């Protein structure tokens, strides 16, 4: 798996070190940015303690004004 990730990174022109953990971290961060509940993410990531999952919140910079309500998607 790691070899495939490195090959893909090289083909994409990414010069930084990319690992399978990079993909896991990117997934978790993206889920948080998209508004997933931290407890659900904890379960998805297989973390026993939510504090481990909370580490991903340190790398995101959420702009509260950009958050949308679930009601915004309804055609009323």
N, C-alpha and C positions, 0 to 999 in steps of 0.2 A: 504494500500500500504506500509506504513512504517513498519508494522509488517512483511510483506513478505520480505522486504529489509533486515531487521535485521536477520530474519531466514536464508536467503541466505548468508549473511555475516558470520554468525556463522558457517554454514555448510562448507563454504569455508575456515574457519580457520582465518578469519580476526579479529584481536583483537581490532582494532581501531573503534571509533564510526562511523557508516555508516548511512546516511540518504538519503531520496529521493533527497535532494539538492546535495549530493555527486555524485549521478548518473547524474544529470543535469550538474554539474560542469565538470565531467569527459567527458561527451558528447561534451561540448563546447570546452574544451581543446583539445580533440582528433581531432575535426573538424579543429581547427586552425593549429595544427601540420600537418595535412594532406593537408593544403593549401587553405582552404575555404576562400573566400573573406569575410572580416570583416563585410561588409554591409549585405551580405547574412546571415551570422550568427546572426547579430542583428535582422533581420526579423524572423529567425527561433526561436530565444530565446524570441521574443516578447518584446524586449527592445525599449523604446521610444527614448532613447539617446544612441548614439554609445559609449559614454564614459563608460557606464555601461558594454557594451560588451568588451571594451578594457581592463577591469580589468582582463579578462582571459589571456591576453597576458603576464601578469606579471609572471605567473607560468610556462610558457614554455621557454625552452632554445633551440631555433632553431639554428641549425648548417647550415649556408647557403650553405656550400659545399655539403651537403647531399640532397639539393633540386634538383628535376629533372624537366626538361623541358617537356611540353606536347608533344613536338616533339620526345622525347626519346621513346615513346610508339608506334610510327609509324613504320611500316615495309617498309622502302624505299629501 
